[in-house]
Amino acid sequence: MGPDTVIRRKDNHVTTELDDELILMQVGSGQFYSMDDTARDIWQRLAEPITFEQLIEQLLEHYDLDRQTCVKEVSEFLRVLENSDLIQIAPV
C-alpha cells in the first residue's frame, strides 16, 4: 500500500455504539465486527476518504509508536476491513 493510496468506507454497513465498543454489521453478509480503542479510532478517521500517508501521520501524532510498526499494523487492519468488504483501497 503506497502513501497515495486512498481508503474509502463503503456504504454497506450499519454501526452502533455499545459501551466503549463500536459494533459494525456488513449488510450484505450479516457479519458483525466489534471495534474498540485503536480500531475504532482508525474507523472514525475513515469517515472521509483519506490517503494512507495521511492516516499514518495522524496516528503517529496521536499514538506513541514507531513508523514501521504503525505502517505494518495499520496495513494489516485495513486489509481485514477490505476483505470484509467494508472499505475500498485504491491507488490514486
LINDAQUI-V115469 format. One line per field, one symbol per residue. ss: DSSP state (@ for helix, = for strand, . for the rest). phi: phi as a letter, one per 20 degrees, with the letter a starting at -180 (. if undefined). burial: # if it has 16 or more other ideal C-beta (glycine too) atoms within 10 Angstrom, else .. A space follows every 50 residues. Layout:
ss: ???
phi: ???
burial: ???
This chain:
ss: .....====...======..======....=====.@@@@@@@@@....= =@@@@@@@@@@@....@@@@@@@@@@@@@@@@@...====..
phi: .efefedcfeedbccbdcleddddcfffemfdcdcclfffffgffegcgb fgffffgffffedebeggfggfffgffffffffemecddcff
burial: #...#.#.#...#........#.#.#......#.#...#####..#...# ##..##..#..........##..#...#..#....##.....
